[in-house]
Amino acid sequence: MTSARDPLMQRLAVACLVAAALLLAAVPARADLGPASRLVPSAELVGQGRLTFFGFRIFDAELYAPDGVYAPSKPFALKLTYLRNFSGDSIAERSIDEIRRQGYANQAKLADWDAKMRSIFPDVSPGQSITGVRDTAGRTVFYSGSRRLGTIDDPEFAQRFFSIWLGNNTQDPDLRARLIGASR
């Protein structure tokens, strides 16, 4: 035997579930950056996007910053989740090419940064991530999952490296706009 209250209780339960789902959706996305989150306090997702090249999916990118507010001179984390196989050497080489394309010409520093990145970056396969963190001192600390890969202790490197994706002269302004939360 069912009572008239059963449909009312069902509607009330559904309304509670919908309200809970809406509240959860309104909560900012907290970073799941593992140990990298220690370097970016109160890290929240700023924006995300996908890099494609001639129709090939290259990586998904996520930018995290304190309270979801990106500032180039403050701590932030850029997480790249690769969608193809890449060697660490090719990631380093492409990074140097992009820094050079943006007009940086100090060959000694480029060679030094290239060697450091080649010693830090692992080979990646689809689904693997590398997270670069700009810390409070301007250093760049790299992680793969929960493993710290290495640090480049040069604020100029941090500025040049992250400008590949986040700078005004980036090769992909649409990706930059999605990452920094700018409307286009």
Secondary structure, DSSP 8 states (H G I E B T S, - for coil): ---THHHHHHHHHHHHHHHHHHHHHHS--B---GGGGGGSTTEEEEEEEEEEETTEEEEEEEEEEETT---TTS-EEEEEEESS-B-HHHHHHHHHHHHHHTT---HHHHHHHHHHHHHH---B-TT-EEEEEE-TTS-EEEEETTEEEEEE--HHHHHHHHHHHHSTT-S-HHHHHHHHT---
